[in-house]
Amino acid sequence: MNLGIIASLGYGFLAIVGGIIGYILSTSNVSLLSGCISGVLLLFAAYLQFQGIIWGLILAALVTAVLVVVFALRLAKTRKFMPAGLMLFFGVLTLAVMVNQLMASIISQ
């Protein structure tokens, strides 16, 4: 199992759990829906990567990039580390791992 799969799984679970916590704490349906959709997409992307399909890594990188932008905007607006700063930090870290895996797979072909 490579780092791209691990990063997709970890950030996917984090997105789902964050969406559920956001719903519980503030009854935000948007948090629940967006967290679950993005988390499931990341878990599906991890499954595709595990099957050896390169599109899984591309899907994971795109979903993560969108989440990074969303959480960067939210952090700039609220100036609160939780949850936007935490998700932004892990999103940037996850995106860096995914881009590294993409570049390695492109170079090896």
C-alpha positions in Angstrom: 0.0 0.0 0.0 1.5 3.3 -1.1 1.3 6.7 0.6 -1.3 8.0 -1.8 -3.7 5.3 -0.7 -3.0 6.0 3.0 -3.4 9.7 2.5 -6.7 9.2 0.7 -8.1 6.9 3.4 -6.9 9.1 6.2 -8.3 12.4 4.8 -11.5 10.7 3.7 -12.2 9.4 7.2 -11.3 12.8 8.6 -13.7 14.5 6.2 -16.5 12.1 7.2 -15.9 12.4 10.9 -15.6 16.2 10.6 -18.9 16.4 8.8 -20.6 14.3 11.5 -19.1 16.4 14.3 -20.1 19.6 12.5 -23.7 18.3 12.3 -23.8 17.3 15.9 -22.3 20.5 17.3 -24.2 23.0 15.1 -26.9 20.9 13.4 -25.3 21.9 10.0 -26.8 19.8 7.2 -24.2 21.3 4.9 -21.3 20.1 7.0 -22.8 16.6 7.1 -23.6 16.4 3.4 -20.3 17.9 2.2 -18.2 15.9 4.7 -19.8 12.6 3.7 -19.7 13.3 0.0 -16.1 14.4 -0.1 -15.1 11.6 2.4 -16.9 8.9 0.3 -15.2 10.2 -2.9 -11.8 10.0 -1.2 -12.5 6.5 0.1 -13.6 5.5 -3.4 -10.5 7.1 -4.9 -8.4 5.1 -2.4 -10.1 1.9 -3.6 -9.4 2.7 -7.2 -5.7 3.4 -6.3 -5.6 0.0 -4.5 -6.9 -1.6 -7.7 -4.0 0.0 -9.6 -6.1 2.6 -11.4 -4.3 5.9 -11.7 -7.5 7.9 -12.0 -8.1 7.1 -8.3 -5.1 9.2 -7.4 -6.2 12.0 -9.7 -9.7 12.0 -8.3 -8.3 12.1 -4.7 -6.0 15.0 -5.6 -8.9 17.0 -7.2 -11.2 16.4 -4.2 -8.4 17.3 -1.8 -7.5 20.4 -3.7 -11.2 21.6 -3.7 -11.3 21.0 0.1 -8.0 22.9 0.6 -9.5 25.9 -1.2 -12.8 25.7 0.7 -11.1 25.5 4.1 -8.6 28.2 3.3 -11.4 30.5 2.5 -13.3 29.5 5.6 -10.1 30.0 7.8 -9.6 33.5 6.3 -13.2 34.4 7.0 -13.6 33.0 10.6 -9.9 33.1 11.8 -10.7 30.0 13.9 -8.3 27.1 13.7 -11.0 24.5 14.5 -12.1 23.0 12.2 -11.0 25.0 9.1 -7.3 25.3 10.1 -7.0 21.7 11.1 -8.6 20.5 7.8 -6.5 22.9 5.8 -3.3 21.7 7.5 -4.1 18.0 6.8 -5.4 18.8 3.4 -2.2 20.5 2.3 -0.2 17.7 3.7 -2.4 15.1 1.9 -2.3 17.1 -1.3 1.5 17.2 -1.2 1.7 13.4 -0.8 -0.7 12.9 -3.7 1.1 15.3 -6.0 4.4 13.5 -5.1 2.8 10.1 -6.0 1.4 11.5 -9.2 4.8 12.9 -10.3 6.5 9.6 -9.4 3.9 7.6 -11.5 4.3 10.0 -14.4 8.1 9.8 -14.3 8.1 6.0 -14.1 6.0 5.6 -17.2 
